[in-house]
Amino acid sequence: MINRHGTALLGIGLLVIFGPCAGSSEPSPATSEILESIRSQALFFEDFNDDGWQSRWKHSSDPKYNGRFITAAAKNWTGKGLKIPDSSRYYGLTALLPSPIDPVVRQGGSSGPSETPLPLVVQYEVRYDSGVTCGGSYLKLLSADSALEPQGLRESTPYSIMFGPDKCGGPGKIHLILRHRHALTGTVTEKHLSAAPLPESSDIYTHVYTLRIGPDHRYEILVDGSSRSSGSLLEEGVLAPPLLPPREVPDPDDIKPADWVEQATIPDPDAVKPEGWDEREQIEDEDAVKPKGWREDEPEMIDDPAAKKPADWDDEEDGAWEPPQLPNPRCKVGCGPWRRPLKPNPAFKGAWKPPHIPNPKYKGPWVQKRIPNPDFYTDPEPLRSGVAPIGGVALELWTVDSGYMFDNILLTRDPAVAEAARRGLWQPRHEAEVAAFEAQVKANEDAERRRQKTEAEERRKKRAQAGAQGRVAEAFEQLTERVLGLFEAGGLLSPLAPSLAPLLEWLRGNPQGSGVLLGGLPLLVLLPLLLRTAFGGGKKKGNASPVVAATEADRADGSEDEDEEPAGGEGAQQGEQESPEAAAAGGGDGDSGDAAAAAEEERKEGTKEEIAADAEEEEEEEPAAKGPRRRTPRVA
């Protein structure tokens, strides 16, 4: 037999299966039925769908809270929600519960025997329409008090539990704070969750935050139905400070002695750096030679000779005028004191440090004595006894953003009711938001493709009018389309698309780019060879010194001599075939020819020496004249 409670949950489950209608700002009949079913089982529930919300919720009358909530339907929402309309404002809004509720109870009453523990479940939805940079979006469950008035909300208004996301500057956190009263001293202290989970604040989707606190002092925080943090509130380190006071505390009168040594090892005072230990990381390059043409007596910067002192320059007000500086044109190689460059020291061993030895004065870590905690007490149920009953729900916030949305604020004892609300209210809304966003992304991509296609058609028409040149451009565009097709979803090269996204995007806007890529490939292959030829494969003939020029000219003369000798034709060949007697007869002429050749060689050597001397004196002052060397035809 199913009781009334089970029947309501069954109804919610059926409605979740069939789902609410989407696309309207008003809740569908199915959604309305879910809302009524949840409301009938909740300690508190608010969906902000009717105009009566302003009678249930009251803004703070404190002038500090100058913001005013409104209700509106967010994009892709069915139904309305509570909205922060203005940025950089303080907001304060409170709704009282029908009657105070304990944080946790046991079935049968707060003091009677228990068979099934009844937890407290807090759940609500948050969405950031315009994103979030700095602002709170948490709930405060206000402590019940006979003097509690909704309009009297202040920052100092006592609360029992604070829960929800908060972000400003960093990634943010999901707060869980319990205000607990000490049983002996009566002091109320805020107990913060030490390792607070991160909120969902990087998208524009609606997210649902759920807090469960059980009578066994276990808690769980869920976001979109997924657990983000859980554990025992009594466990050491979960809350700071702990929910219950420790048995012992450090003795405040126990102070660490001034001579207490906690350093286990010390540098060996007798250690000496080994002889030859080189700590120089770099040394001068002894093989380096000062470049030829380096001017040590010239400054690197000189006054601009063309600069003139402005006519309106006042030395008394503006100071002494100095012409602007410009690089010294005589410092083509370098100016100023020349120093050898540094190079890595092959003998470098690093900075020497003495080895460590045991410290003879070491006494070990100092531990402060502990004494019994005078405020210690035991309590099997500190939540029920130390956390005040809840009398209201409040949004006491400050934000620099606008567009925060809140909806479906729920307090219940049954986690199944909260789960049904999540599945029946939040999940269809979230799925509609995701579907709408993906549809928008696809629509944008389709629009971009249509735009590119239209532009491509226009380019084809223009090329068709341009004739042969246009046909070449069209061929490149078709090639680009085929190349891009390889990177589309399902294409042969689709796995490489993410890493090549910038290049592919560039190709879409520049179809002729495929020709650039194909034409540049051979250049990339030949570039190393060209660089080697240009910089390492030969001498720069255009910049040769006069000595080299003269030497090259002489070599050219010699080569011409060799070329001209065979010009004798048959006579030369016949001379080679003369008999030894004829050769002996012409011996006198050969001696005179040798003497003339030796004289000519001496003349050439002298000319080379003179040119070299002149070049050393005038190399930096005036470059040698260049040009082809003219020669007088030799007389046969």
Residue pairs with C-beta under 8 A, 6 or more apart in sequence:
2 10
5 41
5 414
8 37
8 40
8 41
9 37
9 41
9 416
9 417
9 420
11 33
11 37
12 34
12 37
12 38
12 417
12 420
12 424
13 420
15 30
15 31
15 33
15 34
15 37
15 424
16 34
16 420
16 423
16 424
16 427
18 30
19 30
19 428
20 27
20 28
20 30
20 31
20 34
20 78
20 424
20 428
21 28
21 29
21 30
21 31
21 78
22 76
22 78
22 428
22 432
23 78
24 78
25 73
25 77
25 78
25 79
25 80
26 49
26 78
26 79
27 35
27 47
27 49
27 78
27 79
28 78
31 78
31 79
31 424
31 425
34 420
34 421
34 424
34 425
35 45
35 47
35 49
35 425
37 420
38 45
38 410
38 417
38 420
38 421
38 424
38 425
39 45
41 412
41 414
41 417
42 410
42 411
42 412
42 417
43 97
43 101
43 411
43 412
43 413
44 95
44 97
44 98
44 393
44 409
44 410
44 411
45 408
45 409
45 410
45 411
45 412
46 53
46 56
46 57
46 95
46 393
46 408
46 409
47 79
47 407
47 408
47 425
48 71
48 79
48 80
48 81
48 82
48 406
48 407
49 79
49 80
53 71
53 82
56 95
57 69
57 93
57 94
57 95
57 150
58 93
58 94
58 95
58 150
58 151
59 65
59 68
59 69
59 92
59 93
59 151
60 92
60 93
60 94
60 150
60 151
60 152
60 153
60 154
60 396
61 151
61 152
62 92
62 152
62 153
62 154
64 90
64 92
64 155
65 90
65 91
65 92
65 153
65 396
66 89
66 90
67 84
67 85
67 86
67 89
67 90
67 91
68 85
68 86
68 91
69 82
69 83
69 84
69 85
69 91
69 93
69 395
70 82
70 83
70 85
71 80
71 81
71 82
71 83
72 80
72 81
72 83
72 85
72 405
73 79
73 80
73 81
74 81
74 83
74 127
74 129
74 206
74 405
75 129
75 433
75 436
76 429
76 432
76 433
76 436
77 206
77 407
77 429
78 428
78 429
78 432
79 407
80 407
81 125
81 127
81 405
81 406
81 407
82 93
82 395
82 405
82 406
82 407
83 129
83 403
83 404
83 405
83 406
84 91
84 397
84 399
84 401
84 402
84 403
84 404
84 405
85 402
86 402
87 399
87 400
87 401
87 402
88 399
88 400
89 398
89 399
90 397
90 398
91 395
91 396
91 397
91 398
91 399
92 153
92 154
92 394
92 395
92 396
92 397
93 153
93 394
93 395
93 396
94 142
94 150
94 151
94 153
94 392
94 393
94 394
94 395
95 150
95 392
95 393
95 394
96 148
96 150
96 391
96 392
97 144
97 390
97 391
97 392
97 393
97 411
100 144
100 389
100 390
100 391
101 120
101 389
101 390
101 411
102 110
102 384
102 389
102 390
103 120
103 160
103 161
103 213
103 383
103 384
103 387
103 389
103 390
104 117
104 118
104 119
104 120
104 213
104 214
104 215
104 383
104 384
105 118
105 215
105 384
105 413
106 112
106 113
106 114
106 116
106 117
106 118
106 215
107 114
107 115
107 116
107 117
107 118
108 114
108 115
110 384
114 215
117 214
117 215
117 216
118 215
118 413
119 212
119 213
119 214
119 215
119 413
119 415
120 211
120 212
120 213
120 411
120 413
121 210
121 211
121 212
121 410
121 411
121 412
121 413
121 414
121 415
121 417
121 418
122 139
122 141
122 161
122 163
122 210
122 211
122 410
122 411
123 208
123 209
123 210
123 211
123 408
123 409
123 410
123 412
123 418
123 421
123 422
124 139
124 164
124 208
124 209
124 406
124 407
124 408
124 409
124 410
125 206
125 207
125 208
125 209
125 405
125 406
125 407
125 408
125 425
125 426
125 429
126 137
126 164
126 165
126 206
126 207
126 208
126 209
126 404
126 405
126 406
127 204
127 205
127 206
127 207
127 404
127 405
127 407
128 137
128 201
128 204
128 401
128 403
128 404
128 405
129 204
129 403
129 404
129 405
130 401
130 402
130 403
131 204
131 401
131 403
132 167
132 172
132 201
132 399
132 401
132 404
133 167
133 168
133 400
133 401
134 167
134 168
134 169
134 399
134 400
134 401
135 166
135 167
135 168
135 397
135 398
135 399
135 400
135 401
135 404
136 164
136 165
136 166
136 397
136 398
136 399
137 164
137 165
137 166
137 397
137 399
137 404
137 406
138 162
138 163
138 164
138 165
138 166
138 175
138 397
139 162
139 163
139 164
139 393
139 394
139 395
139 409
140 157
140 159
140 161
140 162
140 393
140 394
140 395
140 396
141 159
141 160
141 161
141 162
141 163
141 390
141 392
141 393
141 394
141 411
142 148
142 153
142 157
142 158
142 159
142 160
142 390
142 391
142 392
142 393
142 394
143 158
143 159
143 160
143 179
143 388
143 389
143 390
143 391
144 388
144 389
144 390
144 391
144 392
145 158
145 391
148 157
148 391
148 392
150 392
153 394
153 396
155 396
157 394
157 396
158 179
158 188
158 388
159 179
159 394
160 178
160 179
160 387
160 388
160 389
160 390
161 176
161 177
161 178
161 179
161 211
161 213
161 387
161 390
162 175
162 176
162 177
163 174
163 175
163 176
163 177
163 209
163 211
164 174
164 175
164 209
165 172
165 173
165 174
165 175
165 199
165 200
165 201
165 209
166 172
166 173
166 174
166 175
166 199
167 173
167 199
167 201
171 198
171 201
172 198
172 199
172 201
173 196
173 197
173 198
173 199
174 196
174 197
174 198
174 199
174 209
174 221
174 223
174 228
174 229
175 192
175 193
175 196
176 192
176 193
176 196
176 211
176 219
176 221
176 229
177 190
177 191
177 192
177 193
178 190
178 191
178 233
178 239
178 243
178 383
178 387
179 188
179 189
179 190
179 191
179 387
179 388
180 188
180 189
180 191
180 243
180 382
180 386
180 387
181 187
181 188
181 386
181 387
181 388
182 188
182 189
182 245
182 375
182 386
183 377
183 379
183 385
183 386
184 375
184 377
185 375
189 241
191 239
191 240
191 241
191 242
191 243
192 239
192 240
193 229
193 238
193 239
194 237
194 238
194 239
194 240
195 229
195 238
196 229
197 221
197 223
197 228
197 229
198 228
199 207
199 209
199 223
200 207
200 223
200 224
204 433
204 437
205 430
205 433
205 434
205 437
206 405
206 407
206 426
206 429
206 430
206 433
207 223
207 224
207 430
208 223
208 224
208 225
208 408
208 422
208 426
208 430
209 221
209 222
209 223
210 220
210 221
210 222
210 223
210 225
210 418
210 422
211 219
211 220
211 221
211 222
212 219
212 220
212 221
212 222
212 415
213 219
213 233
213 383
215 381
215 383
215 384
216 232
217 232
217 233
217 234
217 243
217 382
217 383
218 230
218 231
218 232
218 233
219 229
219 230
219 231
219 232
219 233
220 227
220 229
220 230
221 227
221 228
221 229
221 230
222 228
224 422
224 426
224 430
225 419
225 422
231 238
232 238
233 239
233 243
233 383
234 242
234 243
234 244
234 382
236 242
243 382
243 383
243 386
244 377
244 378
244 379
244 382
245 373
245 375
245 376
245 377
246 373
246 376
247 372
247 373
247 376
248 370
248 371
248 372
248 373
248 376
249 370
249 371
249 373
250 368
250 369
250 370
250 371
251 368
251 369
251 370
251 371
254 368
254 369
256 366
256 368
257 366
260 363
260 366
261 359
261 361
261 362
261 363
262 362
262 363
262 364
262 365
262 366
263 359
263 362
264 358
264 359
264 362
265 356
265 357
265 358
265 359
265 362
266 356
266 357
266 359
267 353
267 354
267 355
267 356
267 357
268 354
268 355
268 356
268 357
269 354
271 354
271 355
273 352
274 352
277 349
277 352
278 345
278 347
278 348
278 349
279 348
279 349
279 350
279 351
279 352
280 345
280 347
280 348
281 344
281 345
281 348
282 342
282 343
282 344
282 345
282 348
283 342
283 343
283 345
284 339
284 340
284 341
284 342
284 343
285 340
285 341
285 342
285 343
286 340
288 340
288 341
290 338
291 333
291 334
291 338
292 333
292 619
293 332
293 333
293 334
293 619
293 620
294 333
294 334
294 335
294 338
295 330
295 331
295 333
295 334
295 335
295 620
296 335
296 336
296 337
296 338
298 328
298 330
298 331
298 335
298 336
299 328
299 335
299 336
300 327
300 328
300 331
300 335
300 336
301 325
301 326
301 327
301 328
302 325
302 326
302 327
302 328
303 322
303 323
303 324
303 325
303 326
304 323
304 324
304 325
304 326
307 323
307 324
309 321
309 323
310 321
313 321
315 321
328 335
330 620
379 385
379 386
390 411
393 409
393 411
395 406
397 404
408 421
408 425
408 426
410 417
410 418
410 421
412 418
452 508
452 509
456 477
456 481
456 511
459 473
459 474
459 477
459 511
460 474
460 477
462 470
463 469
463 470
463 471
463 473
463 474
464 470
464 471
464 474
466 473
473 511
473 512
476 511
476 512
476 514
476 515
477 511
477 512
479 514
479 515
480 507
480 508
480 511
480 512
480 513
480 514
481 511
483 507
483 514
484 504
484 507
484 508
485 491
486 492
486 493
486 494
487 493
487 494
487 496
487 497
487 500
487 504
488 494
488 497
491 497
497 504
506 513
507 513
507 514
542 626
544 552
545 615
545 619
545 624
546 611
546 612
546 614
546 615
546 624
547 608
547 611
547 612
547 615
549 624
549 626
549 629
550 607
550 608
550 611
551 608
553 629
554 604
554 608
556 629
556 631
557 631
560 631
560 634
561 634
564 634
565 572
566 572
568 575
568 636
615 624
618 624
